[in-house]
């Protein structure tokens, strides 16, 4: 599995987000039998902007949007990825004094953490995590 991380300079807006989808998500459709991507988006404001709604409409033949419930953000697989990356940086006691050095460290940790095994485990854990949230009446689960 080739995973990639992209640096976004400044605030993530609709233009930058649609460019990320064009560069990193839509090409994945060639690896599917249906040429369609099931794409989970959650309640990050840029996902629901007017410009993005137009983009989704223009790409409805390639993207199937799956909404993520509002109160389940903490079980989103990408959240556990960020948490694990932060743990790795903390364990290594990484100290950075420039934006470039921070990016280099993030990139190194991404390559170490974001393995096919890690991603597969997180995807397999989603249903268990969601069950735990339901049992806790929507409260945060770790």
DOFI-999542 format. One record per residue (C-alpha): residue in three letters; x, y, z; residue number from 1. Coordinates in nm, 4 decimals. Layout:
% residues N
+---------+----------+----------+----------+-----+
: residuo :       xx :       yy :       zz : num :
+---------+----------+----------+----------+-----+
:     Ala :        X :        Y :        Z : NUM :
...
+---------+----------+----------+----------+-----+
This chain:
% residues 142
+---------+----------+----------+----------+-----+
: residuo :       xx :       yy :       zz : num :
+---------+----------+----------+----------+-----+
:     Unk :   0.0000 :   0.0000 :   0.0000 :   1 :
:     Unk :   0.1299 :   0.3412 :  -0.0887 :   2 :
:     Unk :  -0.0009 :   0.6038 :   0.1430 :   3 :
:     Unk :   0.0767 :   0.9674 :   0.1105 :   4 :
:     Unk :   0.0479 :   1.2757 :   0.3196 :   5 :
:     Unk :   0.0106 :   1.6196 :   0.1694 :   6 :
:     Unk :   0.1116 :   1.9451 :   0.3206 :   7 :
:     Unk :  -0.1434 :   2.2229 :   0.2974 :   8 :
:     Unk :  -0.0027 :   2.5684 :   0.3424 :   9 :
:     Unk :  -0.2366 :   2.8044 :   0.5204 :  10 :
:     Unk :  -0.6021 :   2.7399 :   0.5822 :  11 :
:     Unk :  -0.7698 :   2.4462 :   0.4084 :  12 :
:     Unk :  -1.0361 :   2.5971 :   0.1866 :  13 :
:     Unk :  -1.2597 :   2.4504 :  -0.0837 :  14 :
:     Unk :  -1.0075 :   2.5069 :  -0.3613 :  15 :
:     Unk :  -0.7252 :   2.3349 :  -0.1739 :  16 :
:     Unk :  -0.9553 :   2.0543 :  -0.0632 :  17 :
:     Unk :  -1.0873 :   1.9847 :  -0.4139 :  18 :
:     Unk :  -0.7276 :   1.9866 :  -0.5421 :  19 :
:     Unk :  -0.6371 :   1.7237 :  -0.2794 :  20 :
:     Unk :  -0.9299 :   1.5095 :  -0.3922 :  21 :
:     Unk :  -0.8235 :   1.5450 :  -0.7554 :  22 :
:     Unk :  -0.4630 :   1.4506 :  -0.6818 :  23 :
:     Unk :  -0.5059 :   1.1784 :  -0.4205 :  24 :
:     Unk :  -0.8595 :   1.0402 :  -0.4094 :  25 :
:     Unk :  -1.0005 :   1.0368 :  -0.7613 :  26 :
:     Unk :  -0.7005 :   0.8494 :  -0.9070 :  27 :
:     Unk :  -0.7879 :   0.5625 :  -0.6726 :  28 :
:     Unk :  -1.1014 :   0.4920 :  -0.8747 :  29 :
:     Unk :  -0.8828 :   0.3204 :  -1.1355 :  30 :
:     Unk :  -0.8039 :   0.0566 :  -0.8734 :  31 :
:     Unk :  -1.1713 :  -0.0269 :  -0.8164 :  32 :
:     Unk :  -1.3919 :  -0.2489 :  -1.0275 :  33 :
:     Unk :  -1.6701 :   0.0101 :  -1.0420 :  34 :
:     Unk :  -1.4438 :   0.3133 :  -1.0941 :  35 :
:     Unk :  -1.6237 :   0.4699 :  -0.7988 :  36 :
:     Unk :  -1.4838 :   0.5781 :  -0.4649 :  37 :
:     Unk :  -1.6813 :   0.5503 :  -0.1439 :  38 :
:     Unk :  -1.5613 :   0.8539 :   0.0413 :  39 :
:     Unk :  -1.6358 :   0.9325 :   0.4049 :  40 :
:     Unk :  -1.6564 :   1.2952 :   0.4888 :  41 :
:     Unk :  -1.7452 :   1.4282 :   0.8272 :  42 :
:     Unk :  -1.8452 :   1.7556 :   0.9821 :  43 :
:     Unk :  -1.5400 :   1.9607 :   0.8931 :  44 :
:     Unk :  -1.6839 :   2.2881 :   0.7534 :  45 :
:     Unk :  -1.4990 :   2.2780 :   0.4201 :  46 :
:     Unk :  -1.6653 :   1.9425 :   0.3413 :  47 :
:     Unk :  -2.0051 :   2.1116 :   0.3325 :  48 :
:     Unk :  -1.9222 :   2.4409 :   0.1667 :  49 :
:     Unk :  -2.1211 :   2.5542 :  -0.1344 :  50 :
:     Unk :  -1.8161 :   2.5082 :  -0.3584 :  51 :
:     Unk :  -1.7655 :   2.1500 :  -0.2366 :  52 :
:     Unk :  -2.1327 :   2.0638 :  -0.2826 :  53 :
:     Unk :  -2.0938 :   2.1791 :  -0.6426 :  54 :
:     Unk :  -1.7733 :   1.9730 :  -0.6768 :  55 :
:     Unk :  -1.9458 :   1.6605 :  -0.5414 :  56 :
:     Unk :  -2.2303 :   1.7128 :  -0.7843 :  57 :
:     Unk :  -1.9870 :   1.7426 :  -1.0757 :  58 :
:     Unk :  -1.8128 :   1.4201 :  -0.9665 :  59 :
:     Unk :  -2.1164 :   1.2137 :  -0.8699 :  60 :
:     Unk :  -2.0158 :   0.9476 :  -1.1248 :  61 :
:     Unk :  -1.6944 :   0.8824 :  -0.9312 :  62 :
:     Unk :  -1.7616 :   0.9712 :  -0.5676 :  63 :
:     Unk :  -2.0140 :   0.8096 :  -0.3370 :  64 :
:     Unk :  -2.0293 :   1.0309 :  -0.0303 :  65 :
:     Unk :  -2.0809 :   0.8589 :   0.3018 :  66 :
:     Unk :  -2.1687 :   1.0889 :   0.5891 :  67 :
:     Unk :  -2.0045 :   1.0289 :   0.9239 :  68 :
:     Unk :  -2.2372 :   1.0811 :   1.2224 :  69 :
:     Unk :  -2.1660 :   1.4041 :   1.4095 :  70 :
:     Unk :  -2.1013 :   1.2519 :   1.7504 :  71 :
:     Unk :  -1.8629 :   0.9799 :   1.6297 :  72 :
:     Unk :  -1.5644 :   1.1893 :   1.5208 :  73 :
:     Unk :  -1.3371 :   1.0338 :   1.7809 :  74 :
:     Unk :  -1.3705 :   0.6876 :   1.6241 :  75 :
:     Unk :  -1.2893 :   0.8092 :   1.2754 :  76 :
:     Unk :  -0.9854 :   0.6058 :   1.1606 :  77 :
:     Unk :  -0.7855 :   0.9161 :   1.0702 :  78 :
:     Unk :  -0.8232 :   1.0418 :   1.4287 :  79 :
:     Unk :  -0.6440 :   0.7342 :   1.5643 :  80 :
:     Unk :  -0.3751 :   0.7857 :   1.3015 :  81 :
:     Unk :  -0.3120 :   1.1423 :   1.4232 :  82 :
:     Unk :  -0.3135 :   1.0188 :   1.7832 :  83 :
:     Unk :  -0.0571 :   0.7481 :   1.7076 :  84 :
:     Unk :   0.1614 :   0.9961 :   1.5192 :  85 :
:     Unk :   0.1477 :   1.2358 :   1.8138 :  86 :
:     Unk :   0.2404 :   0.9499 :   2.0488 :  87 :
:     Unk :   0.5410 :   0.8657 :   1.8298 :  88 :
:     Unk :   0.6582 :   1.2272 :   1.8213 :  89 :
:     Unk :   0.6142 :   1.2538 :   2.1981 :  90 :
:     Unk :   0.8011 :   0.9278 :   2.2649 :  91 :
:     Unk :   1.0920 :   1.0444 :   2.0509 :  92 :
:     Unk :   1.0828 :   1.3772 :   2.2361 :  93 :
:     Unk :   1.1025 :   1.5543 :   1.9012 :  94 :
:     Unk :   1.1888 :   1.9199 :   1.9247 :  95 :
:     Unk :   1.1578 :   2.1354 :   1.6175 :  96 :
:     Unk :   1.2397 :   2.4976 :   1.5661 :  97 :
:     Unk :   1.1217 :   2.5512 :   1.2114 :  98 :
:     Unk :   0.8193 :   2.4725 :   1.0035 :  99 :
:     Unk :   1.0324 :   2.2748 :   0.7575 : 100 :
:     Unk :   1.1799 :   2.0573 :   1.0329 : 101 :
:     Unk :   0.8323 :   1.9932 :   1.1755 : 102 :
:     Unk :   0.7133 :   1.8788 :   0.8335 : 103 :
:     Unk :   1.0153 :   1.6473 :   0.7981 : 104 :
:     Unk :   0.9400 :   1.4858 :   1.1353 : 105 :
:     Unk :   0.5699 :   1.4490 :   1.0539 : 106 :
:     Unk :   0.6582 :   1.2871 :   0.7224 : 107 :
:     Unk :   0.8955 :   1.0379 :   0.8910 : 108 :
:     Unk :   0.6370 :   0.9413 :   1.1501 : 109 :
:     Unk :   0.3658 :   0.9115 :   0.8831 : 110 :
:     Unk :   0.5766 :   0.6616 :   0.6925 : 111 :
:     Unk :   0.6380 :   0.4604 :   1.0080 : 112 :
:     Unk :   0.2797 :   0.4615 :   1.1389 : 113 :
:     Unk :   0.0576 :   0.4613 :   0.8307 : 114 :
:     Unk :   0.1208 :   0.1044 :   0.7239 : 115 :
:     Unk :  -0.1247 :  -0.1240 :   0.5495 : 116 :
:     Unk :  -0.1545 :  -0.3271 :   0.8711 : 117 :
:     Unk :  -0.2343 :  -0.0163 :   1.0792 : 118 :
:     Unk :  -0.4985 :   0.1029 :   0.8339 : 119 :
:     Unk :  -0.6581 :  -0.2417 :   0.8081 : 120 :
:     Unk :  -0.6734 :  -0.2789 :   1.1872 : 121 :
:     Unk :  -0.8380 :   0.0614 :   1.2239 : 122 :
:     Unk :  -1.0939 :  -0.0147 :   0.9557 : 123 :
:     Unk :  -1.1728 :  -0.3456 :   1.1246 : 124 :
:     Unk :  -1.2119 :  -0.1688 :   1.4605 : 125 :
:     Unk :  -1.4734 :   0.0826 :   1.3436 : 126 :
:     Unk :  -1.7776 :  -0.1315 :   1.4231 : 127 :
:     Unk :  -1.6423 :  -0.2177 :   1.7698 : 128 :
:     Unk :  -1.5706 :   0.1491 :   1.8395 : 129 :
:     Unk :  -1.9152 :   0.2553 :   1.7245 : 130 :
:     Unk :  -2.0748 :  -0.0055 :   1.9501 : 131 :
:     Unk :  -1.8789 :   0.1383 :   2.2435 : 132 :
:     Unk :  -2.0037 :   0.4887 :   2.1616 : 133 :
:     Unk :  -2.3633 :   0.3642 :   2.1506 : 134 :
:     Unk :  -2.3193 :   0.1865 :   2.4869 : 135 :
:     Unk :  -2.1886 :   0.5143 :   2.6324 : 136 :
:     Unk :  -2.4902 :   0.7039 :   2.4924 : 137 :
:     Unk :  -2.2784 :   0.8992 :   2.2477 : 138 :
:     Unk :  -2.0001 :   0.9877 :   2.4899 : 139 :
:     Unk :  -1.6342 :   0.9939 :   2.3878 : 140 :
:     Unk :  -1.4534 :   0.6608 :   2.3719 : 141 :
:     Unk :  -1.0781 :   0.6094 :   2.3620 : 142 :
+---------+----------+----------+----------+-----+
